[in-house]
Amino acid sequence: MVSLLMELRVPPHVVQAIARHADVKITLKVYAHANLDAMREALGKLDGRLS
C-alpha cells in the first residue's frame, strides 16, 4: 500500500501519517523507489526546460 501511495505521488508526509511511521525519513528510505517511468517523466520535464 505504501509503495502504491508513493507511486501515485501522494506527498511523503501524508504517506508517513497513513503508514504511522515515526519519521518521514523511514518512509522515504524504505518506500521511495524511483521507478523507470517516473525517471523518464522527470527527465522529459528537464529536457523541455533545457531545449
PQR file with spaces between the fields and no chain letter, atoms N, CA, C, O and H, PARSE charges and radii, in Angstrom:
ATOM       1  N    MET     1       0.818   -1.185    0.000 -0.4000 1.5000
ATOM       2  CA   MET     1       0.000    0.000    0.000 -0.0000 2.0000
ATOM       3  C    MET     1       0.867    1.256    0.000  0.5500 1.7000
ATOM       4  O    MET     1       0.595    2.195   -0.748 -0.5500 1.4000
ATOM       5  N    VAL     2       1.905    1.282    0.829 -0.4000 1.5000
ATOM       6  CA   VAL     2       2.749    2.465    0.928 -0.0000 2.0000
ATOM       7  C    VAL     2       3.462    2.727   -0.395  0.5500 1.7000
ATOM       8  O    VAL     2       3.541    3.872   -0.839 -0.5500 1.4000
ATOM       9  H    VAL     2       2.126    0.519    1.437  0.4000 1.0000
ATOM      10  N    SER     3       3.975    1.685   -1.021 -0.4000 1.5000
ATOM      11  CA   SER     3       4.651    1.850   -2.310 -0.0000 2.0000
ATOM      12  C    SER     3       3.697    2.427   -3.349  0.5500 1.7000
ATOM      13  O    SER     3       4.073    3.300   -4.132 -0.5500 1.4000
ATOM      14  H    SER     3       3.911    0.754   -0.660  0.4000 1.0000
ATOM      15  N    LEU     4       2.475    1.940   -3.351 -0.4000 1.5000
ATOM      16  CA   LEU     4       1.480    2.435   -4.298 -0.0000 2.0000
ATOM      17  C    LEU     4       1.167    3.911   -4.039  0.5500 1.7000
ATOM      18  O    LEU     4       1.056    4.695   -4.982 -0.5500 1.4000
ATOM      19  H    LEU     4       2.169    1.231   -2.715  0.4000 1.0000
ATOM      20  N    LEU     5       1.027    4.286   -2.790 -0.4000 1.5000
ATOM      21  CA   LEU     5       0.771    5.696   -2.465 -0.0000 2.0000
ATOM      22  C    LEU     5       1.923    6.576   -2.952  0.5500 1.7000
ATOM      23  O    LEU     5       1.696    7.657   -3.497 -0.5500 1.4000
ATOM      24  H    LEU     5       1.117    3.649   -2.024  0.4000 1.0000
ATOM      25  N    MET     6       3.152    6.114   -2.757 -0.4000 1.5000
ATOM      26  CA   MET     6       4.305    6.876   -3.224 -0.0000 2.0000
ATOM      27  C    MET     6       4.299    6.976   -4.749  0.5500 1.7000
ATOM      28  O    MET     6       4.588    8.032   -5.311 -0.5500 1.4000
ATOM      29  H    MET     6       3.337    5.236   -2.315  0.4000 1.0000
ATOM      30  N    GLU     7       3.968    5.874   -5.407 -0.4000 1.5000
ATOM      31  CA   GLU     7       3.916    5.856   -6.868 -0.0000 2.0000
ATOM      32  C    GLU     7       2.833    6.803   -7.388  0.5500 1.7000
ATOM      33  O    GLU     7       2.978    7.393   -8.459 -0.5500 1.4000
ATOM      34  H    GLU     7       3.733    5.016   -4.951  0.4000 1.0000
ATOM      35  N    LEU     8       1.757    6.941   -6.627 -0.4000 1.5000
ATOM      36  CA   LEU     8       0.667    7.848   -7.002 -0.0000 2.0000
ATOM      37  C    LEU     8       0.990    9.302   -6.651  0.5500 1.7000
ATOM      38  O    LEU     8       0.156   10.193   -6.813 -0.5500 1.4000
ATOM      39  H    LEU     8       1.640    6.461   -5.758  0.4000 1.0000
ATOM      40  N    ARG     9       2.200    9.522   -6.175 -0.4000 1.5000
ATOM      41  CA   ARG     9       2.704   10.857   -5.839 -0.0000 2.0000
ATOM      42  C    ARG     9       1.949   11.526   -4.694  0.5500 1.7000
ATOM      43  O    ARG     9       1.797   12.747   -4.662 -0.5500 1.4000
ATOM      44  H    ARG     9       2.877    8.798   -6.043  0.4000 1.0000
ATOM      45  N    VAL    10       1.483   10.714   -3.764 -0.4000 1.5000
ATOM      46  CA   VAL    10       0.923   11.261   -2.532 -0.0000 2.0000
ATOM      47  C    VAL    10       2.103   11.863   -1.772  0.5500 1.7000
ATOM      48  O    VAL    10       3.146   11.218   -1.669 -0.5500 1.4000
ATOM      49  H    VAL    10       1.606    9.722   -3.789  0.4000 1.0000
ATOM      50  N    PRO    11       1.976   13.065   -1.242 -0.5600 1.5000
ATOM      51  CA   PRO    11       3.100   13.686   -0.532  0.2800 2.0000
ATOM      52  C    PRO    11       3.636   12.778    0.580  0.5500 1.7000
ATOM      53  O    PRO    11       2.865   12.162    1.316 -0.5500 1.4000
ATOM      54  N    PRO    12       4.960   12.706    0.692 -0.5600 1.5000
ATOM      55  CA   PRO    12       5.562   11.796    1.676  0.2800 2.0000
ATOM      56  C    PRO    12       5.063   11.985    3.100  0.5500 1.7000
ATOM      57  O    PRO    12       4.920   11.005    3.830 -0.5500 1.4000
ATOM      58  N    HIS    13       4.796   13.214    3.512 -0.4000 1.5000
ATOM      59  CA   HIS    13       4.324   13.413    4.885 -0.0000 2.0000
ATOM      60  C    HIS    13       2.934   12.824    5.099  0.5500 1.7000
ATOM      61  O    HIS    13       2.589   12.421    6.210 -0.5500 1.4000
ATOM      62  H    HIS    13       4.912   14.010    2.919  0.4000 1.0000
ATOM      63  N    VAL    14       2.138   12.775    4.035 -0.4000 1.5000
ATOM      64  CA   VAL    14       0.810   12.158    4.124 -0.0000 2.0000
ATOM      65  C    VAL    14       0.957   10.637    4.195  0.5500 1.7000
ATOM      66  O    VAL    14       0.291    9.977    4.992 -0.5500 1.4000
ATOM      67  H    VAL    14       2.418   13.102    3.133  0.4000 1.0000
ATOM      68  N    VAL    15       1.832   10.093    3.358 -0.4000 1.5000
ATOM      69  CA   VAL    15       2.096    8.650    3.394 -0.0000 2.0000
ATOM      70  C    VAL    15       2.643    8.255    4.762  0.5500 1.7000
ATOM      71  O    VAL    15       2.272    7.214    5.304 -0.5500 1.4000
ATOM      72  H    VAL    15       2.374   10.629    2.711  0.4000 1.0000
ATOM      73  N    GLN    16       3.516    9.076    5.315 -0.4000 1.5000
ATOM      74  CA   GLN    16       4.069    8.819    6.644 -0.0000 2.0000
ATOM      75  C    GLN    16       2.955    8.695    7.672  0.5500 1.7000
ATOM      76  O    GLN    16       2.954    7.779    8.494 -0.5500 1.4000
ATOM      77  H    GLN    16       3.818    9.921    4.874  0.4000 1.0000
ATOM      78  N    ALA    17       2.017    9.616    7.618 -0.4000 1.5000
ATOM      79  CA   ALA    17       0.911    9.596    8.579 -0.0000 2.0000
ATOM      80  C    ALA    17       0.044    8.351    8.398  0.5500 1.7000
ATOM      81  O    ALA    17      -0.364    7.728    9.378 -0.5500 1.4000
ATOM      82  H    ALA    17       2.018   10.360    6.950  0.4000 1.0000
ATOM      83  N    ILE    18      -0.233    7.992    7.155 -0.4000 1.5000
ATOM      84  CA   ILE    18      -1.053    6.808    6.884 -0.0000 2.0000
ATOM      85  C    ILE    18      -0.346    5.545    7.365  0.5500 1.7000
ATOM      86  O    ILE    18      -0.965    4.664    7.962 -0.5500 1.4000
ATOM      87  H    ILE    18       0.099    8.498    6.359  0.4000 1.0000
ATOM      88  N    ALA    19       0.966    5.468    7.097 -0.4000 1.5000
ATOM      89  CA   ALA    19       1.740    4.288    7.478 -0.0000 2.0000
ATOM      90  C    ALA    19       2.109    4.290    8.960  0.5500 1.7000
ATOM      91  O    ALA    19       2.590    3.289    9.492 -0.5500 1.4000
ATOM      92  H    ALA    19       1.468    6.184    6.612  0.4000 1.0000
ATOM      93  N    ARG    20       1.883    5.407    9.606 -0.4000 1.5000
ATOM      94  CA   ARG    20       2.192    5.575   11.025 -0.0000 2.0000
ATOM      95  C    ARG    20       3.677    5.408   11.318  0.5500 1.7000
ATOM      96  O    ARG    20       4.068    4.850   12.342 -0.5500 1.4000
ATOM      97  H    ARG    20       1.493    6.220    9.174  0.4000 1.0000
ATOM      98  N    HIS    21       4.498    5.909   10.387 -0.4000 1.5000
ATOM      99  CA   HIS    21       5.938    5.924   10.609 -0.0000 2.0000
ATOM     100  C    HIS    21       6.271    7.086   11.539  0.5500 1.7000
ATOM     101  O    HIS    21       5.661    8.152   11.453 -0.5500 1.4000
ATOM     102  H    HIS    21       4.180    6.362    9.554  0.4000 1.0000
ATOM     103  N    ALA    22       7.221    6.880   12.409 -0.4000 1.5000
ATOM     104  CA   ALA    22       7.608    7.922   13.357 -0.0000 2.0000
ATOM     105  C    ALA    22       8.316    9.084   12.666  0.5500 1.7000
ATOM     106  O    ALA    22       8.249   10.223   13.129 -0.5500 1.4000
ATOM     107  H    ALA    22       7.717    6.014   12.479  0.4000 1.0000
ATOM     108  N    ASP    23       8.991    8.792   11.564 -0.4000 1.5000
ATOM     109  CA   ASP    23       9.787    9.808   10.879 -0.0000 2.0000
ATOM     110  C    ASP    23       9.615    9.637    9.368  0.5500 1.7000
ATOM     111  O    ASP    23       9.623    8.515    8.861 -0.5500 1.4000
ATOM     112  H    ASP    23       9.046    7.867   11.188  0.4000 1.0000
ATOM     113  N    VAL    24       9.463   10.740    8.663 -0.4000 1.5000
ATOM     114  CA   VAL    24       9.292   10.685    7.210 -0.0000 2.0000
ATOM     115  C    VAL    24      10.531   10.088    6.537  0.5500 1.7000
ATOM     116  O    VAL    24      10.434    9.559    5.430 -0.5500 1.4000
ATOM     117  H    VAL    24       9.457   11.651    9.076  0.4000 1.0000
ATOM     118  N    LYS    25      11.685   10.166    7.188 -0.4000 1.5000
ATOM     119  CA   LYS    25      12.904    9.583    6.616 -0.0000 2.0000
ATOM     120  C    LYS    25      12.757    8.075    6.436  0.5500 1.7000
ATOM     121  O    LYS    25      13.288    7.506    5.482 -0.5500 1.4000
ATOM     122  H    LYS    25      11.764   10.596    8.087  0.4000 1.0000
ATOM     123  N    ILE    26      12.049    7.440    7.335 -0.4000 1.5000
ATOM     124  CA   ILE    26      11.800    5.994    7.216 -0.0000 2.0000
ATOM     125  C    ILE    26      10.956    5.729    5.971  0.5500 1.7000
ATOM     126  O    ILE    26      11.251    4.831    5.182 -0.5500 1.4000
ATOM     127  H    ILE    26      11.618    7.902    8.110  0.4000 1.0000
ATOM     128  N    THR    27       9.917    6.515    5.814 -0.4000 1.5000
ATOM     129  CA   THR    27       9.028    6.363    4.656 -0.0000 2.0000
ATOM     130  C    THR    27       9.817    6.512    3.368  0.5500 1.7000
ATOM     131  O    THR    27       9.690    5.696    2.455 -0.5500 1.4000
ATOM     132  H    THR    27       9.677    7.245    6.454  0.4000 1.0000
ATOM     133  N    LEU    28      10.627    7.549    3.297 -0.4000 1.5000
ATOM     134  CA   LEU    28      11.380    7.816    2.072 -0.0000 2.0000
ATOM     135  C    LEU    28      12.471    6.777    1.830  0.5500 1.7000
ATOM     136  O    LEU    28      12.677    6.350    0.694 -0.5500 1.4000
ATOM     137  H    LEU    28      10.730    8.212    4.039  0.4000 1.0000
ATOM     138  N    LYS    29      13.160    6.372    2.870 -0.4000 1.5000
ATOM     139  CA   LYS    29      14.257    5.416    2.715 -0.0000 2.0000
ATOM     140  C    LYS    29      13.759    4.048    2.268  0.5500 1.7000
ATOM     141  O    LYS    29      14.370    3.408    1.412 -0.5500 1.4000
ATOM     142  H    LYS    29      12.993    6.719    3.793  0.4000 1.0000
ATOM     143  N    VAL    30      12.667    3.609    2.839 -0.4000 1.5000
ATOM     144  CA   VAL    30      12.191    2.257    2.575 -0.0000 2.0000
ATOM     145  C    VAL    30      11.316    2.171    1.326  0.5500 1.7000
ATOM     146  O    VAL    30      11.393    1.195    0.579 -0.5500 1.4000
ATOM     147  H    VAL    30      12.170    4.129    3.534  0.4000 1.0000
ATOM     148  N    TYR    31      10.492    3.183    1.098 -0.4000 1.5000
ATOM     149  CA   TYR    31       9.452    3.049    0.075 -0.0000 2.0000
ATOM     150  C    TYR    31       9.594    3.949   -1.145  0.5500 1.7000
ATOM     151  O    TYR    31       8.882    3.747   -2.129 -0.5500 1.4000
ATOM     152  H    TYR    31      10.430    3.976    1.705  0.4000 1.0000
ATOM     153  N    ALA    32      10.470    4.913   -1.118 -0.4000 1.5000
ATOM     154  CA   ALA    32      10.559    5.839   -2.251 -0.0000 2.0000
ATOM     155  C    ALA    32      11.497    5.292   -3.316  0.5500 1.7000
ATOM     156  O    ALA    32      12.584    5.828   -3.534 -0.5500 1.4000
ATOM     157  H    ALA    32      11.048    5.076   -0.319  0.4000 1.0000
ATOM     158  N    HIS    33      11.079    4.241   -3.966 -0.4000 1.5000
ATOM     159  CA   HIS    33      11.867    3.655   -5.040 -0.0000 2.0000
ATOM     160  C    HIS    33      11.528    4.379   -6.331  0.5500 1.7000
ATOM     161  O    HIS    33      10.375    4.403   -6.762 -0.5500 1.4000
ATOM     162  H    HIS    33      10.196    3.806   -3.789  0.4000 1.0000
ATOM     163  N    ALA    34      12.542    4.963   -6.938 -0.4000 1.5000
ATOM     164  CA   ALA    34      12.311    5.656   -8.204 -0.0000 2.0000
ATOM     165  C    ALA    34      12.084    4.611   -9.286  0.5500 1.7000
ATOM     166  O    ALA    34      12.972    3.811   -9.581 -0.5500 1.4000
ATOM     167  H    ALA    34      13.478    4.943   -6.588  0.4000 1.0000
ATOM     168  N    ASN    35      10.904    4.619   -9.870 -0.4000 1.5000
ATOM     169  CA   ASN    35      10.664    3.653  -10.928 -0.0000 2.0000
ATOM     170  C    ASN    35      11.041    4.262  -12.275  0.5500 1.7000
ATOM     171  O    ASN    35      11.179    5.478  -12.403 -0.5500 1.4000
ATOM     172  H    ASN    35      10.182    5.268   -9.630  0.4000 1.0000
ATOM     173  N    LEU    36      11.201    3.419  -13.251 -0.4000 1.5000
ATOM     174  CA   LEU    36      11.688    3.828  -14.554 -0.0000 2.0000
ATOM     175  C    LEU    36      10.772    4.861  -15.206  0.5500 1.7000
ATOM     176  O    LEU    36      11.260    5.827  -15.792 -0.5500 1.4000
ATOM     177  H    LEU    36      11.089    2.431  -13.147  0.4000 1.0000
ATOM     178  N    ASP    37       9.475    4.678  -15.116 -0.4000 1.5000
ATOM     179  CA   ASP    37       8.546    5.641  -15.713 -0.0000 2.0000
ATOM     180  C    ASP    37       8.673    7.013  -15.063  0.5500 1.7000
ATOM     181  O    ASP    37       8.639    8.031  -15.754 -0.5500 1.4000
ATOM     182  H    ASP    37       9.079    3.893  -14.640  0.4000 1.0000
ATOM     183  N    ALA    38       8.816    7.048  -13.755 -0.4000 1.5000
ATOM     184  CA   ALA    38       8.955    8.322  -13.054 -0.0000 2.0000
ATOM     185  C    ALA    38      10.250    9.018  -13.456  0.5500 1.7000
ATOM     186  O    ALA    38      10.277   10.237  -13.624 -0.5500 1.4000
ATOM     187  H    ALA    38       8.843    6.221  -13.194  0.4000 1.0000
ATOM     188  N    MET    39      11.321    8.243  -13.609 -0.4000 1.5000
ATOM     189  CA   MET    39      12.591    8.841  -14.040 -0.0000 2.0000
ATOM     190  C    MET    39      12.488    9.394  -15.453  0.5500 1.7000
ATOM     191  O    MET    39      12.989   10.483  -15.734 -0.5500 1.4000
ATOM     192  H    MET    39      11.298    7.253  -13.473  0.4000 1.0000
ATOM     193  N    ARG    40      11.840    8.649  -16.341 -0.4000 1.5000
ATOM     194  CA   ARG    40      11.661    9.141  -17.714 -0.0000 2.0000
ATOM     195  C    ARG    40      10.841   10.429  -17.735  0.5500 1.7000
ATOM     196  O    ARG    40      11.165   11.369  -18.459 -0.5500 1.4000
ATOM     197  H    ARG    40      11.433    7.765  -16.113  0.4000 1.0000
ATOM     198  N    GLU    41       9.793   10.461  -16.946 -0.4000 1.5000
ATOM     199  CA   GLU    41       8.952   11.653  -16.889 -0.0000 2.0000
ATOM     200  C    GLU    41       9.742   12.848  -16.364  0.5500 1.7000
ATOM     201  O    GLU    41       9.643   13.947  -16.908 -0.5500 1.4000
ATOM     202  H    GLU    41       9.529    9.696  -16.357  0.4000 1.0000
ATOM     203  N    ALA    42      10.515   12.637  -15.323 -0.4000 1.5000
ATOM     204  CA   ALA    42      11.325   13.718  -14.755 -0.0000 2.0000
ATOM     205  C    ALA    42      12.343   14.227  -15.760  0.5500 1.7000
ATOM     206  O    ALA    42      12.518   15.437  -15.907 -0.5500 1.4000
ATOM     207  H    ALA    42      10.596   11.744  -14.881  0.4000 1.0000
ATOM     208  N    LEU    43      13.013   13.319  -16.452 -0.4000 1.5000
ATOM     209  CA   LEU    43      13.993   13.736  -17.452 -0.0000 2.0000
ATOM     210  C    LEU    43      13.324   14.432  -18.627  0.5500 1.7000
ATOM     211  O    LEU    43      13.898   15.345  -19.219 -0.5500 1.4000
ATOM     212  H    LEU    43      12.870   12.336  -16.333  0.4000 1.0000
ATOM     213  N    GLY    44      12.114   14.004  -18.965 -0.4000 1.5000
ATOM     214  CA   GLY    44      11.369   14.660  -20.038 -0.0000 2.0000
ATOM     215  C    GLY    44      11.035   16.107  -19.667  0.5500 1.7000
ATOM     216  O    GLY    44      11.106   16.995  -20.517 -0.5500 1.4000
ATOM     217  H    GLY    44      11.647   13.262  -18.484  0.4000 1.0000
ATOM     218  N    LYS    45      10.678   16.345  -18.421 -0.4000 1.5000
ATOM     219  CA   LYS    45      10.400   17.706  -17.973 -0.0000 2.0000
ATOM     220  C    LYS    45      11.660   18.552  -18.021  0.5500 1.7000
ATOM     221  O    LYS    45      11.622   19.713  -18.427 -0.5500 1.4000
ATOM     222  H    LYS    45      10.621   15.624  -17.730  0.4000 1.0000
ATOM     223  N    LEU    46      12.770   17.969  -17.608 -0.4000 1.5000
ATOM     224  CA   LEU    46      14.038   18.670  -17.634 -0.0000 2.0000
ATOM     225  C    LEU    46      14.441   18.992  -19.059  0.5500 1.7000
ATOM     226  O    LEU    46      14.894   20.100  -19.344 -0.5500 1.4000
ATOM     227  H    LEU    46      12.801   17.025  -17.278  0.4000 1.0000
ATOM     228  N    ASP    47      14.280   18.033  -19.951 -0.4000 1.5000
ATOM     229  CA   ASP    47      14.624   18.235  -21.349 -0.0000 2.0000
ATOM     230  C    ASP    47      13.820   19.385  -21.948  0.5500 1.7000
ATOM     231  O    ASP    47      14.353   20.179  -22.724 -0.5500 1.4000
ATOM     232  H    ASP    47      13.913   17.132  -19.720  0.4000 1.0000
ATOM     233  N    GLY    48      12.540   19.478  -21.591 -0.4000 1.5000
ATOM     234  CA   GLY    48      11.706   20.557  -22.088 -0.0000 2.0000
ATOM     235  C    GLY    48      12.201   21.918  -21.630  0.5500 1.7000
ATOM     236  O    GLY    48      12.043   22.903  -22.351 -0.5500 1.4000
ATOM     237  H    GLY    48      12.107   18.834  -20.960  0.4000 1.0000
ATOM     238  N    ARG    49      12.784   21.989  -20.470 -0.4000 1.5000
ATOM     239  CA   ARG    49      13.304   23.250  -19.927 -0.0000 2.0000
ATOM     240  C    ARG    49      14.634   23.630  -20.568  0.5500 1.7000
ATOM     241  O    ARG    49      14.942   24.812  -20.726 -0.5500 1.4000
ATOM     242  H    ARG    49      12.911   21.188  -19.885  0.4000 1.0000
ATOM     243  N    LEU    50      15.410   22.632  -20.931 -0.4000 1.5000
ATOM     244  CA   LEU    50      16.749   22.897  -21.458 -0.0000 2.0000
ATOM     245  C    LEU    50      16.754   23.152  -22.962  0.5500 1.7000
ATOM     246  O    LEU    50      17.727   23.676  -23.504 -0.5500 1.4000
ATOM     247  H    LEU    50      15.160   21.672  -20.802  0.4000 1.0000
ATOM     248  N    SER    51      15.683   22.787  -23.621 -0.4000 1.5000
ATOM     249  CA   SER    51      15.626   22.951  -25.075 -0.0000 2.0000
ATOM     250  C    SER    51      15.351   24.373  -25.481  0.5500 1.7000
ATOM     251  O    SER    51      15.274   24.671  -26.673 -0.5500 1.4000
ATOM     252  H    SER    51      14.892   22.361  -23.181  0.4000 1.0000
